[in-house]
Amino acid sequence: MGITNTAGTIPGIIGVYVSGLTLQATGSWARVFQVTAGVTFFGRVFFLIFASGRRIFD
């Protein structure tokens, strides 16, 4: 349980740090939200390409 919680927390720590760096570099929240939208869009496209409705377990 501790390993999975750590693995789930690390992206949250890194994301806040990178968002802060981006905000300092650009001085605008727009770039932070654009990066977030880009990651979300990539995830959506990846899901639509590789997802299926096939049952894995009976």
Buried (B, 14 or more C-beta within 10 A) or exposed (E): EEEEEEEEEEEEEEBEEEBEEBEEEEEEEEBBEEBEEEEEEEEEEEEEEEEEEEEEEE
